[in-house]
């Protein structure tokens, strides 16, 4: 179905493998289009509870494909805008997935690879992983990935790394908020599995509502409107079948329905 991707299902988890190891899973037009299509497909699949984004080979993603960069360097501003819109739309589709997303990072996650990691809800990185917003060293800027990297690390760290393009170690990436967990290379899949296990204990519609809550409340002042919005959201969630069953299951000391599906 895909030329640049492979999707592996294991129970309620779908792992979306970027499968261009010969170029370290670098982006080109095809990979961008197929990532967007795959995300939409998995989002609509009721069998999938968690999506893991990963890269085949020794590196997660080295950023832009060299041939793609060559084409961009000689393209018109209008063509570059169309190209950038496609990349931006793919990142937004990944970021707004209604299901929890985990980036599984080994080796390099550079430029757009850092953007992919930041667009996921959580990142589990091998201790050998390295990140960089490297664009300024090519005379460009990390514009399309910036909303997701800023959300992860905040403006202060972005001011440094967007300008220096320094390599960021896995431990440093965790310290600044880009990475959730760091494991030894041989423990990367175990680390991802442990996080998946925790996610599968939660209610799927509540997890989607939690993502929506963050998007709605982030950056808002604590005022009457925000207080009212949060009250309405919890009241609405309590009245859902999941909300009613979850509370009843806790009181009855039994597993909720979504744990036994």
Phi and psi in degrees as GROMACS dihedral restraints (atoms count N, CA, C in turn):
[ dihedral_restraints ]
;  ai    aj    ak    al  type     phi  dphi    fc
    3     4     5     6     1  -121.1    20    10
    4     5     6     7     1   148.5    20    10
    6     7     8     9     1   -89.7    20    10
    7     8     9    10     1   -32.1    20    10
    9    10    11    12     1  -113.7    20    10
   10    11    12    13     1     1.5    20    10
   12    13    14    15     1  -131.9    20    10
   13    14    15    16     1   158.6    20    10
   15    16    17    18     1  -137.4    20    10
   16    17    18    19     1   132.8    20    10
   18    19    20    21     1  -110.7    20    10
   19    20    21    22     1   124.6    20    10
   21    22    23    24     1  -115.9    20    10
   22    23    24    25     1   122.8    20    10
   24    25    26    27     1   -99.3    20    10
   25    26    27    28     1   135.5    20    10
   27    28    29    30     1  -139.7    20    10
   28    29    30    31     1    98.3    20    10
   30    31    32    33     1    63.7    20    10
   31    32    33    34     1  -123.8    20    10
   33    34    35    36     1   -92.5    20    10
   34    35    36    37     1     7.2    20    10
   36    37    38    39     1  -111.6    20    10
   37    38    39    40     1   132.4    20    10
   39    40    41    42     1  -113.7    20    10
   40    41    42    43     1   124.2    20    10
   42    43    44    45     1  -100.8    20    10
   43    44    45    46     1   121.6    20    10
   45    46    47    48     1   -98.4    20    10
   46    47    48    49     1   102.3    20    10
   48    49    50    51     1   -93.5    20    10
   49    50    51    52     1   120.0    20    10
   51    52    53    54     1   -70.0    20    10
   52    53    54    55     1   129.1    20    10
   54    55    56    57     1  -125.8    20    10
   55    56    57    58     1    59.0    20    10
   57    58    59    60     1  -127.7    20    10
   58    59    60    61     1    56.8    20    10
   60    61    62    63     1   -62.5    20    10
   61    62    63    64     1   -24.3    20    10
   63    64    65    66     1   -66.8    20    10
   64    65    66    67     1   -21.2    20    10
   66    67    68    69     1  -121.7    20    10
   67    68    69    70     1    26.0    20    10
   69    70    71    72     1    56.5    20    10
   70    71    72    73     1    37.6    20    10
   72    73    74    75     1    56.5    20    10
   73    74    75    76     1    36.9    20    10
   75    76    77    78     1   -69.9    20    10
   76    77    78    79     1   151.4    20    10
   78    79    80    81     1   -76.8    20    10
   79    80    81    82     1   141.4    20    10
   81    82    83    84     1  -140.7    20    10
   82    83    84    85     1  -176.9    20    10
   84    85    86    87     1   -58.2    20    10
   85    86    87    88     1   -39.9    20    10
   87    88    89    90     1   -65.4    20    10
   88    89    90    91     1   -46.9    20    10
   90    91    92    93     1   -62.3    20    10
   91    92    93    94     1   -41.9    20    10
   93    94    95    96     1   -61.1    20    10
   94    95    96    97     1   -47.0    20    10
   96    97    98    99     1   -64.4    20    10
   97    98    99   100     1   -41.0    20    10
   99   100   101   102     1   -73.0    20    10
  100   101   102   103     1   -34.1    20    10
  102   103   104   105     1   -61.2    20    10
  103   104   105   106     1   -43.2    20    10
  105   106   107   108     1   -62.1    20    10
  106   107   108   109     1   -46.0    20    10
  108   109   110   111     1   -63.4    20    10
  109   110   111   112     1   -43.4    20    10
  111   112   113   114     1   -64.9    20    10
  112   113   114   115     1   -40.5    20    10
  114   115   116   117     1   -61.5    20    10
  115   116   117   118     1   -43.8    20    10
  117   118   119   120     1   -63.8    20    10
  118   119   120   121     1   -39.9    20    10
  120   121   122   123     1   -64.6    20    10
  121   122   123   124     1   -46.0    20    10
  123   124   125   126     1   -68.6    20    10
  124   125   126   127     1   -33.2    20    10
  126   127   128   129     1   -64.3    20    10
  127   128   129   130     1   -32.1    20    10
  129   130   131   132     1   -91.9    20    10
  130   131   132   133     1    -1.8    20    10
  132   133   134   135     1   -88.5    20    10
  133   134   135   136     1   111.5    20    10
  135   136   137   138     1   -67.3    20    10
  136   137   138   139     1   -15.2    20    10
  138   139   140   141     1   -76.7    20    10
  139   140   141   142     1   -18.8    20    10
  141   142   143   144     1   -95.3    20    10
  142   143   144   145     1   124.3    20    10
  144   145   146   147     1  -102.7    20    10
  145   146   147   148     1   -33.3    20    10
  147   148   149   150     1  -135.9    20    10
  148   149   150   151     1   139.8    20    10
  150   151   152   153     1  -115.6    20    10
  151   152   153   154     1   126.4    20    10
  153   154   155   156     1  -108.3    20    10
  154   155   156   157     1   128.4    20    10
  156   157   158   159     1  -103.2    20    10
  157   158   159   160     1   125.9    20    10
  159   160   161   162     1  -142.6    20    10
  160   161   162   163     1   168.0    20    10
  162   163   164   165     1  -128.1    20    10
  163   164   165   166     1   131.2    20    10
  165   166   167   168     1   -69.2    20    10
  166   167   168   169     1   150.9    20    10
  168   169   170   171     1    91.3    20    10
  169   170   171   172     1  -158.0    20    10
  171   172   173   174     1   -84.9    20    10
  172   173   174   175     1   -14.5    20    10
  174   175   176   177     1  -132.2    20    10
  175   176   177   178     1   144.6    20    10
  177   178   179   180     1   -65.0    20    10
  178   179   180   181     1   -59.6    20    10
  180   181   182   183     1  -166.1    20    10
  181   182   183   184     1   128.2    20    10
  183   184   185   186     1   -87.0    20    10
  184   185   186   187     1     9.8    20    10
  186   187   188   189     1    94.9    20    10
  187   188   189   190     1  -138.5    20    10
  189   190   191   192     1   -78.2    20    10
  190   191   192   193     1   137.5    20    10
  192   193   194   195     1   -62.6    20    10
  193   194   195   196     1   138.4    20    10
  195   196   197   198     1   -61.0    20    10
  196   197   198   199     1   -39.7    20    10
  198   199   200   201     1   -66.8    20    10
  199   200   201   202     1   -36.6    20    10
  201   202   203   204     1   -63.9    20    10
  202   203   204   205     1   -41.7    20    10
  204   205   206   207     1   -63.3    20    10
  205   206   207   208     1   -40.8    20    10
  207   208   209   210     1   -61.1    20    10
  208   209   210   211     1   -43.9    20    10
  210   211   212   213     1   -63.7    20    10
  211   212   213   214     1   -41.1    20    10
  213   214   215   216     1   -64.2    20    10
  214   215   216   217     1   -36.2    20    10
  216   217   218   219     1   -66.9    20    10
  217   218   219   220     1   -24.9    20    10
  219   220   221   222     1  -107.5    20    10
  220   221   222   223     1    -2.1    20    10
  222   223   224   225     1   -80.4    20    10
  223   224   225   226     1   161.4    20    10
  225   226   227   228     1   -73.3    20    10
  226   227   228   229     1   165.3    20    10
  228   229   230   231     1   -60.8    20    10
  229   230   231   232     1   -37.8    20    10
  231   232   233   234     1   -63.9    20    10
  232   233   234   235     1   -43.5    20    10
  234   235   236   237     1   -67.0    20    10
  235   236   237   238     1   -38.5    20    10
  237   238   239   240     1   -64.1    20    10
  238   239   240   241     1   -35.6    20    10
  240   241   242   243     1   -65.3    20    10
  241   242   243   244     1   -43.8    20    10
  243   244   245   246     1   -60.1    20    10
  244   245   246   247     1   -43.9    20    10
  246   247   248   249     1   -63.4    20    10
  247   248   249   250     1   -44.2    20    10
  249   250   251   252     1   -65.6    20    10
  250   251   252   253     1   -36.4    20    10
  252   253   254   255     1   -62.0    20    10
  253   254   255   256     1   -38.6    20    10
  255   256   257   258     1   -64.7    20    10
  256   257   258   259     1   -43.3    20    10
  258   259   260   261     1   -65.0    20    10
  259   260   261   262     1   -43.5    20    10
  261   262   263   264     1   -62.4    20    10
  262   263   264   265     1   -40.9    20    10
  264   265   266   267     1   -65.6    20    10
  265   266   267   268     1   -38.0    20    10
  267   268   269   270     1   -64.3    20    10
  268   269   270   271     1   -45.8    20    10
  270   271   272   273     1   -61.8    20    10
  271   272   273   274     1   -38.8    20    10
  273   274   275   276     1   -67.0    20    10
  274   275   276   277     1   -39.8    20    10
  276   277   278   279     1   -60.6    20    10
  277   278   279   280     1   -44.2    20    10
  279   280   281   282     1   -63.2    20    10
  280   281   282   283     1   -46.4    20    10
  282   283   284   285     1   -64.0    20    10
  283   284   285   286     1   -35.3    20    10
  285   286   287   288     1   -95.8    20    10
  286   287   288   289     1    12.3    20    10
  288   289   290   291     1   -52.6    20    10
  289   290   291   292     1   138.6    20    10
  291   292   293   294     1   -77.8    20    10
  292   293   294   295     1    -4.1    20    10
  294   295   296   297     1  -114.7    20    10
  295   296   297   298     1   156.0    20    10
  297   298   299   300     1   -60.3    20    10
  298   299   300   301     1   141.0    20    10
  300   301   302   303     1  -125.3    20    10
  301   302   303   304     1   139.1    20    10
  303   304   305   306     1  -127.1    20    10
  304   305   306   307     1   128.3    20    10
  306   307   308   309     1   -91.0    20    10
  307   308   309   310     1   129.2    20    10
  309   310   311   312     1  -104.8    20    10
  310   311   312   313     1   109.1    20    10
  312   313   314   315     1  -113.9    20    10
  313   314   315   316     1   125.3    20    10
  315   316   317   318     1  -130.9    20    10
  316   317   318   319     1   148.7    20    10
  318   319   320   321     1    64.4    20    10
  319   320   321   322     1  -139.4    20    10
  321   322   323   324     1   -84.1    20    10
  322   323   324   325     1   137.5    20    10
  324   325   326   327     1  -134.0    20    10
  325   326   327   328     1    83.9    20    10
  327   328   329   330     1  -108.9    20    10
  328   329   330   331     1   147.1    20    10
  330   331   332   333     1    54.7    20    10
  331   332   333   334     1  -115.7    20    10
  333   334   335   336     1   -61.0    20    10
  334   335   336   337     1   -25.4    20    10
  336   337   338   339     1   -64.8    20    10
  337   338   339   340     1   -40.3    20    10
  339   340   341   342     1   -63.0    20    10
  340   341   342   343     1   -39.8    20    10
  342   343   344   345     1   -61.2    20    10
  343   344   345   346     1   -42.4    20    10
  345   346   347   348     1   -60.0    20    10
  346   347   348   349     1   -45.4    20    10
  348   349   350   351     1   -59.5    20    10
  349   350   351   352     1   -44.9    20    10
  351   352   353   354     1   -68.7    20    10
  352   353   354   355     1   -28.3    20    10
  354   355   356   357     1   -74.1    20    10
  355   356   357   358     1   -18.8    20    10
  357   358   359   360     1   -80.1    20    10
  358   359   360   361     1   157.9    20    10
  360   361   362   363     1   -68.3    20    10
  361   362   363   364     1   -35.9    20    10
  363   364   365   366     1  -140.8    20    10
  364   365   366   367     1   154.7    20    10
  366   367   368   369     1  -133.4    20    10
  367   368   369   370     1   125.0    20    10
  369   370   371   372     1  -110.0    20    10
  370   371   372   373     1   121.2    20    10
  372   373   374   375     1  -120.4    20    10
  373   374   375   376     1   141.0    20    10
  375   376   377   378     1   -69.0    20    10
  376   377   378   379     1   151.9    20    10
  378   379   380   381     1   -63.4    20    10
  379   380   381   382     1   -16.2    20    10
  381   382   383   384     1   -91.7    20    10
  382   383   384   385     1     3.2    20    10
  384   385   386   387     1   -71.2    20    10
  385   386   387   388     1   149.6    20    10
  387   388   389   390     1  -141.3    20    10
  388   389   390   391     1   139.3    20    10
  390   391   392   393     1  -120.2    20    10
  391   392   393   394     1   158.8    20    10
  393   394   395   396     1  -168.1    20    10
  394   395   396   397     1   136.9    20    10
  396   397   398   399     1   -95.3    20    10
  397   398   399   400     1    84.7    20    10
  399   400   401   402     1   -89.9    20    10
  400   401   402   403     1     4.1    20    10
  402   403   404   405     1   -59.6    20    10
  403   404   405   406     1   -38.1    20    10
  405   406   407   408     1   -62.8    20    10
  406   407   408   409     1   -22.2    20    10
  408   409   410   411     1   -74.4    20    10
  409   410   411   412     1    -8.6    20    10
  411   412   413   414     1  -110.5    20    10
  412   413   414   415     1    10.0    20    10
  414   415   416   417     1    77.9    20    10
  415   416   417   418     1    18.0    20    10
  417   418   419   420     1  -126.8    20    10
  418   419   420   421     1  -170.9    20    10
  420   421   422   423     1  -133.2    20    10
  421   422   423   424     1   154.6    20    10
  423   424   425   426     1   -82.7    20    10
  424   425   426   427     1    54.6    20    10
  426   427   428   429     1   -66.2    20    10
  427   428   429   430     1   -51.7    20    10
  429   430   431   432     1   -67.7    20    10
  430   431   432   433     1   -34.1    20    10
  432   433   434   435     1   -84.2    20    10
  433   434   435   436     1   -10.1    20    10
  435   436   437   438     1   -59.5    20    10
  436   437   438   439     1   -39.2    20    10
  438   439   440   441     1   -59.8    20    10
  439   440   441   442     1   -34.2    20    10
  441   442   443   444     1   -82.6    20    10
  442   443   444   445     1   -39.6    20    10
  444   445   446   447     1   -67.4    20    10
  445   446   447   448     1   -42.3    20    10
  447   448   449   450     1   -60.8    20    10
  448   449   450   451     1   -41.3    20    10
  450   451   452   453     1   -60.2    20    10
  451   452   453   454     1   -36.1    20    10
  453   454   455   456     1   -79.1    20    10
  454   455   456   457     1   -44.0    20    10
  456   457   458   459     1  -111.8    20    10
  457   458   459   460     1   -14.0    20    10
  459   460   461   462     1    83.8    20    10
  460   461   462   463     1   164.6    20    10
  462   463   464   465     1   -68.1    20    10
  463   464   465   466     1   -32.4    20    10
  465   466   467   468     1   -63.9    20    10
  466   467   468   469     1   -49.4    20    10
  468   469   470   471     1   -67.6    20    10
  469   470   471   472     1   -36.2    20    10
  471   472   473   474     1   -62.2    20    10
  472   473   474   475     1   -38.4    20    10
  474   475   476   477     1   -58.6    20    10
  475   476   477   478     1   -37.3    20    10
  477   478   479   480     1   -72.6    20    10
  478   479   480   481     1   -57.4    20    10
  480   481   482   483     1   -76.9    20    10
  481   482   483   484     1   -26.0    20    10
  483   484   485   486     1   -67.8    20    10
  484   485   486   487     1   -26.4    20    10
  486   487   488   489     1   -97.2    20    10
  487   488   489   490     1   -34.9    20    10
  489   490   491   492     1   -86.2    20    10
  490   491   492   493     1   -28.1    20    10
  492   493   494   495     1    58.8    20    10
  493   494   495   496     1    25.3    20    10
  495   496   497   498     1   -60.6    20    10
  496   497   498   499     1   152.4    20    10
  498   499   500   501     1   -74.3    20    10
  499   500   501   502     1   136.9    20    10
  501   502   503   504     1  -114.4    20    10
  502   503   504   505     1   119.3    20    10
  504   505   506   507     1   -69.8    20    10
  505   506   507   508     1   164.8    20    10
  507   508   509   510     1   -60.5    20    10
  508   509   510   511     1   -42.4    20    10
  510   511   512   513     1   -65.3    20    10
  511   512   513   514     1   -41.9    20    10
  513   514   515   516     1   -66.1    20    10
  514   515   516   517     1   -39.4    20    10
  516   517   518   519     1   -61.8    20    10
  517   518   519   520     1   -36.0    20    10
  519   520   521   522     1   -69.9    20    10
  520   521   522   523     1   -38.2    20    10
  522   523   524   525     1   -63.8    20    10
  523   524   525   526     1   -32.5    20    10
  525   526   527   528     1   -95.6    20    10
  526   527   528   529     1    -1.0    20    10
  528   529   530   531     1   101.7    20    10
  529   530   531   532     1    -0.9    20    10
  531   532   533   534     1   -76.4    20    10
  532   533   534   535     1   -32.7    20    10
  534   535   536   537     1  -115.2    20    10
  535   536   537   538     1   142.5    20    10
  537   538   539   540     1   -90.4    20    10
  538   539   540   541     1   -42.8    20    10
  540   541   542   543     1  -140.9    20    10
  541   542   543   544     1   145.5    20    10
  543   544   545   546     1  -119.6    20    10
  544   545   546   547     1   132.8    20    10
  546   547   548   549     1  -125.5    20    10
  547   548   549   550     1   165.0    20    10
  549   550   551   552     1   -67.9    20    10
  550   551   552   553     1   152.4    20    10
  552   553   554   555     1   -51.8    20    10
  553   554   555   556     1   -41.8    20    10
  555   556   557   558     1   -72.7    20    10
  556   557   558   559     1   -12.9    20    10
  558   559   560   561     1  -105.2    20    10
  559   560   561   562     1    11.5    20    10
  561   562   563   564     1   -62.5    20    10
  562   563   564   565     1   -48.0    20    10
  564   565   566   567     1   -66.7    20    10
  565   566   567   568     1   -34.3    20    10
  567   568   569   570     1   -65.2    20    10
  568   569   570   571     1   -39.7    20    10
  570   571   572   573     1   -64.0    20    10
  571   572   573   574     1   -41.7    20    10
  573   574   575   576     1   -63.7    20    10
  574   575   576   577     1   -44.3    20    10
  576   577   578   579     1   -61.9    20    10
  577   578   579   580     1   -37.5    20    10
  579   580   581   582     1   -64.6    20    10
  580   581   582   583     1   -39.4    20    10
  582   583   584   585     1   -70.1    20    10
  583   584   585   586     1   -39.8    20    10
  585   586   587   588     1   -59.5    20    10
  586   587   588   589     1   -42.6    20    10
  588   589   590   591     1   -57.9    20    10
  589   590   591   592     1   -42.5    20    10
  591   592   593   594     1   -65.5    20    10
  592   593   594   595     1   -40.4    20    10
  594   595   596   597     1   -65.1    20    10
  595   596   597   598     1   -38.2    20    10
  597   598   599   600     1   -70.9    20    10
  598   599   600   601     1   -11.2    20    10
  600   601   602   603     1   -78.9    20    10
  601   602   603   604     1   -18.0    20    10
  603   604   605   606     1   -89.4    20    10
  604   605   606   607     1   162.4    20    10
  606   607   608   609     1   -80.6    20    10
  607   608   609   610     1   131.8    20    10
  609   610   611   612     1   -61.5    20    10
  610   611   612   613     1   -42.8    20    10
  612   613   614   615     1   -71.3    20    10
  613   614   615   616     1   -30.8    20    10
  615   616   617   618     1   -68.9    20    10
  616   617   618   619     1   -36.4    20    10
  618   619   620   621     1   -65.7    20    10
  619   620   621   622     1   -41.0    20    10
  621   622   623   624     1   -62.8    20    10
  622   623   624   625     1   -43.1    20    10
  624   625   626   627     1   -63.8    20    10
  625   626   627   628     1   -33.6    20    10
  627   628   629   630     1   -66.9    20    10
  628   629   630   631     1   -40.5    20    10
  630   631   632   633     1   -63.9    20    10
  631   632   633   634     1   -43.0    20    10
  633   634   635   636     1   -63.4    20    10
  634   635   636   637     1   -38.0    20    10
  636   637   638   639     1   -60.6    20    10
  637   638   639   640     1   -46.9    20    10
  639   640   641   642     1   -61.6    20    10
  640   641   642   643     1   -44.0    20    10
  642   643   644   645     1   -61.4    20    10
  643   644   645   646     1   -36.5    20    10
  645   646   647   648     1   -78.5    20    10
  646   647   648   649     1   -32.5    20    10
  648   649   650   651     1   -98.3    20    10
  649   650   651   652     1   -25.7    20    10
  651   652   653   654     1   -55.2    20    10
  652   653   654   655     1   128.3    20    10
  654   655   656   657     1    80.7    20    10
  655   656   657   658     1    -2.9    20    10
  657   658   659   660     1   -84.0    20    10
  658   659   660   661     1   146.0    20    10
  660   661   662   663     1   -69.9    20    10
  661   662   663   664     1   154.2    20    10
  663   664   665   666     1   -84.1    20    10
  664   665   666   667     1    95.1    20    10
  666   667   668   669     1  -135.5    20    10
  667   668   669   670     1  -174.2    20    10
  669   670   671   672     1   -59.4    20    10
  670   671   672   673     1   -39.3    20    10
  672   673   674   675     1   -65.5    20    10
  673   674   675   676     1   -41.5    20    10
  675   676   677   678     1   -68.4    20    10
  676   677   678   679     1   -42.7    20    10
  678   679   680   681     1   -60.5    20    10
  679   680   681   682     1   -43.7    20    10
  681   682   683   684     1   -64.8    20    10
  682   683   684   685     1   -41.2    20    10
  684   685   686   687     1   -62.1    20    10
  685   686   687   688     1   -44.0    20    10
  687   688   689   690     1   -67.2    20    10
  688   689   690   691     1   -38.3    20    10
  690   691   692   693     1   -63.3    20    10
  691   692   693   694     1   -42.2    20    10
  693   694   695   696     1   -64.6    20    10
  694   695   696   697     1   -38.7    20    10
  696   697   698   699     1   -67.6    20    10
  697   698   699   700     1   -41.4    20    10
  699   700   701   702     1   -70.8    20    10
  700   701   702   703     1   -37.1    20    10
  702   703   704   705     1   -62.5    20    10
  703   704   705   706     1   -42.1    20    10
  705   706   707   708     1   -65.2    20    10
  706   707   708   709     1   -40.5    20    10
  708   709   710   711     1   -71.1    20    10
  709   710   711   712     1   -36.6    20    10
  711   712   713   714     1   -61.4    20    10
  712   713   714   715     1   -29.6    20    10
  714   715   716   717     1   -85.8    20    10
  715   716   717   718     1    -3.2    20    10
  717   718   719   720     1   -77.4    20    10
  718   719   720   721     1   159.1    20    10
  720   721   722   723     1   -55.0    20    10
  721   722   723   724     1   -40.5    20    10
  723   724   725   726     1   -64.1    20    10
  724   725   726   727     1   -44.6    20    10
  726   727   728   729     1   -61.5    20    10
  727   728   729   730     1   -44.8    20    10
  729   730   731   732     1   -65.2    20    10
  730   731   732   733     1   -43.5    20    10
  732   733   734   735     1   -69.3    20    10
  733   734   735   736     1   -38.6    20    10
  735   736   737   738     1   -61.9    20    10
  736   737   738   739     1   -43.7    20    10
  738   739   740   741     1   -69.0    20    10
  739   740   741   742     1   -42.0    20    10
  741   742   743   744     1   -63.3    20    10
  742   743   744   745     1   -39.8    20    10
  744   745   746   747     1   -63.5    20    10
  745   746   747   748     1   -40.1    20    10
  747   748   749   750     1   -63.0    20    10
  748   749   750   751     1   -45.0    20    10
  750   751   752   753     1   -68.8    20    10
  751   752   753   754     1   -33.5    20    10
  753   754   755   756     1   -86.6    20    10
  754   755   756   757     1    -3.4    20    10
  756   757   758   759     1    57.4    20    10
  757   758   759   760     1    49.5    20    10
  759   760   761   762     1  -135.2    20    10
  760   761   762   763     1   161.0    20    10
  762   763   764   765     1   -70.0    20    10
  763   764   765   766     1   142.7    20    10
  765   766   767   768     1   -69.8    20    10
  766   767   768   769     1   165.9    20    10
  768   769   770   771     1   -59.4    20    10
  769   770   771   772     1   -38.6    20    10
  771   772   773   774     1   -69.5    20    10
  772   773   774   775     1   -17.0    20    10
  774   775   776   777     1   -81.8    20    10
  775   776   777   778     1   -18.2    20    10
  777   778   779   780     1  -107.3    20    10
  778   779   780   781     1     1.2    20    10
